[in-house]
Structure formats: C-alpha cells, structure tokens
Amino acid sequence: MKCEDICRLISEYLDDGLDLELRGIMREHINLCERCSALLKTMKETISFTRRMSETEKVPDAVINRVYCEIHIRYERRIKSETFAPPEASKYNKKKEKRR
C-alpha cells in the first residue's frame, strides 16, 4: 500500500468503515511509515480536540472541514516534494565531483 492510498482512506479507517483485511494492510503500512503514522496521529488528535471543543462550544463545520483539508493539502505537498527530491546518492556524487 502506498502513502497516497493511506491519505485517501484515512477517514474511513478512523470511522471503522473498512473491511478487516484492508484495515490490517493499512495498519502494517502505518506501523512502518513515519509520515503516515504522523498523519494518523494528527487526525486522531484533531478529532479528539474537536470533540472536546464541541462539548463546551460548537465548532463550525466550515472550520472542521478547513482543518481536514489543510492537513490533506500539506500531506500531499510533502509526498510530492519527497517524490521528486533527488536521491541522496546523487548529492554525494556532486560533492565528490566538485572536489576533483
């Protein structure tokens, strides 16, 4: 499973809307992937915070949706920037060539 799949399915995962097999596959990926683990943690904290706030004060749906969208946008940007980043080996080779 890819990080993009996790990002797309994270809400269903949190809502227990996935079958056990897919949930298990996602759990394996999240356990191994620092980015997806951070995404899951952030989503859980956001949901928890929103629930606590709703007990004392109603958070407008627009704010909740904006927070979710912002998390999603930032996560997508991070994946794209890491996808197109040059491999570490090429940085090493450029430094080595400069020394010659």
C-alpha positions as CSV (number, residue, x, y, z in Angstrom):
1,M,0.0,0.0,0.0
2,K,1.2,3.5,-0.8
3,C,1.1,6.7,1.2
4,E,-1.4,8.1,-1.3
5,D,-3.8,5.2,-0.5
6,I,-3.4,5.8,3.2
7,C,-4.2,9.5,2.7
8,R,-7.3,8.7,0.6
9,L,-8.6,6.1,3.1
10,I,-7.6,7.6,6.4
11,S,-11.1,8.9,7.3
12,E,-12.7,5.5,6.6
13,Y,-10.0,3.9,8.6
14,L,-10.8,6.1,11.6
15,D,-14.5,5.6,11.2
16,D,-14.1,1.7,11.1
17,G,-15.5,1.8,7.6
18,L,-13.0,-0.7,6.1
19,D,-13.1,-4.4,6.0
20,L,-10.6,-6.3,8.3
21,E,-8.2,-7.2,5.5
22,L,-7.8,-3.6,4.3
23,R,-7.6,-2.4,7.8
24,G,-4.8,-4.8,8.5
25,I,-2.9,-3.7,5.4
26,M,-3.2,-0.1,6.4
27,R,-2.1,-0.8,9.9
28,E,1.0,-2.6,8.6
29,H,1.9,0.4,6.4
30,I,1.2,2.9,9.2
31,N,3.4,1.0,11.6
32,L,6.3,1.1,9.1
33,C,5.8,4.6,7.7
34,E,6.7,7.6,9.8
35,R,4.8,10.0,7.6
36,C,1.6,8.0,7.7
37,S,1.9,7.4,11.4
38,A,2.2,11.1,11.9
39,L,-0.9,11.7,9.7
40,L,-2.9,9.2,11.7
41,K,-1.8,10.7,15.0
42,T,-2.6,14.2,13.8
43,M,-6.0,13.2,12.5
44,K,-6.8,11.5,15.8
45,E,-5.7,14.5,17.8
46,T,-7.8,16.8,15.6
47,I,-10.8,14.6,16.1
48,S,-10.3,14.4,19.8
49,F,-9.8,18.2,20.1
50,T,-12.9,18.9,18.0
51,R,-15.0,16.5,20.2
52,R,-13.7,18.2,23.4
53,M,-14.5,21.6,21.9
54,S,-18.0,20.6,20.9
55,E,-18.8,19.7,24.5
56,T,-18.2,23.3,25.5
57,E,-18.5,25.2,22.3
58,K,-19.8,24.3,18.8
59,V,-17.0,24.4,16.2
60,P,-18.5,25.4,12.8
61,D,-18.5,22.7,10.2
62,A,-16.6,25.0,7.9
63,V,-13.7,25.2,10.4
64,I,-13.6,21.4,10.8
65,N,-13.6,20.9,7.0
66,R,-10.9,23.5,6.6
67,V,-8.6,21.8,9.1
68,Y,-9.1,18.5,7.5
69,C,-8.4,20.0,4.0
70,E,-5.3,21.8,5.2
71,I,-3.9,18.6,6.7
72,H,-4.6,16.8,3.4
73,I,-3.1,19.5,1.3
74,R,0.1,19.7,3.4
75,Y,0.4,15.9,3.4
76,E,0.0,15.8,-0.4
77,R,2.7,18.6,-0.8
78,R,5.1,16.7,1.4
79,I,4.6,13.5,-0.6
80,K,5.2,15.3,-3.9
81,S,8.3,17.1,-2.7
82,E,9.8,13.9,-1.4
83,T,8.9,12.0,-4.5
84,F,10.7,14.5,-6.8
85,A,13.7,15.1,-4.5
86,P,17.0,13.9,-5.9
87,P,18.3,10.7,-4.2
88,E,20.9,11.2,-1.5
89,A,23.5,9.3,-3.6
90,S,23.4,12.0,-6.4
91,K,24.1,14.7,-3.8
92,Y,27.1,12.8,-2.7
93,N,28.4,12.3,-6.3
94,K,28.0,16.1,-7.0
95,K,30.1,16.9,-3.9
96,K,32.7,14.3,-5.0
97,E,32.9,15.7,-8.5
98,K,33.4,19.3,-7.2
99,R,36.4,18.2,-5.2
100,R,38.2,16.9,-8.3
